[in-house]
Every structure is written in C-alpha cells, then in structure tokens.
C-alpha cells in the first residue's frame, strides 16, 4: 500500500471512530488530494512496501476510544510535521493540511495525554527529591490502579450477566 492509501485509511478510522469532526471532512475530495500528494512524493516507488506499514499496524493494538485518541493525535501531528516542508502553494497540500489541523483540534485531549507520557519519560528517577515525592505518592497511585482494576472487573461481570453466551 502506498503512503496515500495509509493516510486515507488513518483519516477514515478517525472519522469512523469519532463520528463527527464537524462534517467537514470530505473523504472523496481528500482522496483526490492525497492522490496528488502521492505523485508529489513519488510514493509508487518500490521501496514504499519495504518493512510494512508505519501507522496502520500500530493502530490495531489501541482498542479503546480514548486510547485511539492518543495515538491518532500523535499520528496527525507527524503528518503535519511532514507536510511543513512541502509546497504550500499547491491547493491539495493546503486542503490536506487544513483537514489535518481540524482533526488535530478535535483530538486535543489526546495531544495533552501524549505530552503527559513524554513528561513522565523525562523524570529523573535517580534524583533523591523525585524519589521522595514518588514514594509519597505510591499509595495513591496503587489506589487508582486498584480502582481501575475493580472497574474493569465490574464491567466484565455485568457483561457476563447480560450476555446469553
């Protein structure tokens, strides 16, 4: 599959997953614009298939709606970054960029969550002050984890009662 097909697939998942996006996303027009972008990037080149897809494979392990918002917001950001250095005088590039910005705005809570995850990776866990704070918060963190686990168990047991399996 070529870059544009992946792009259309990712955008379709966003629209289907979130249902609305202000009814602005015109997939047929977007597909035409992506076909033009495909020509710009010469994405029919034989190396495009090497190593498999770069985004769609990752989407399969993100199953919950809120999880998908996190990964999709990051993917949209990556597309926008890629398009920063393209010729913006072309209408199809402007259209795609505008649609991606609209989608990114609708996924803003996902972007915030990605930033939270990045901030966590920057914590210096060898720093004594950070360790002290972490130890003070440990019980609260474990409580939240317990709340999450019991919530999932409750949902499963409710489903089992409702299910005539």
Residue pairs with C-beta under 8 A, 6 or more apart in sequence:
1 9
1 48
1 49
1 53
2 38
2 43
2 44
2 48
3 37
3 38
3 41
3 43
3 48
4 31
4 34
4 35
4 37
4 38
4 43
6 53
6 54
6 55
6 56
7 34
7 37
7 79
7 96
8 27
8 30
8 31
8 34
9 56
10 55
10 56
10 59
10 72
10 75
11 25
11 27
11 30
11 99
11 103
12 27
13 59
13 68
13 72
14 21
14 72
14 76
14 103
14 107
15 21
15 25
15 27
17 65
17 68
17 72
18 65
18 69
18 106
18 107
20 106
21 102
21 103
21 106
22 102
22 106
24 99
24 102
25 99
25 102
25 103
29 95
30 95
30 96
30 99
32 92
33 91
33 92
33 93
33 95
33 96
34 92
34 96
36 90
36 92
37 86
37 92
37 93
37 96
38 44
40 86
40 87
40 90
40 93
55 75
58 71
58 75
59 68
59 71
59 72
62 68
62 70
62 71
66 110
69 107
69 109
69 110
69 113
70 110
70 113
70 114
70 117
71 110
72 103
72 107
72 110
73 104
73 107
73 108
73 110
73 111
73 113
73 114
74 110
74 111
74 114
76 100
76 103
76 104
76 107
77 104
77 111
79 100
80 97
80 100
80 101
80 104
83 93
83 96
83 97
83 100
86 93
87 93
88 94
88 97
104 111
123 130
124 130
125 131
125 134
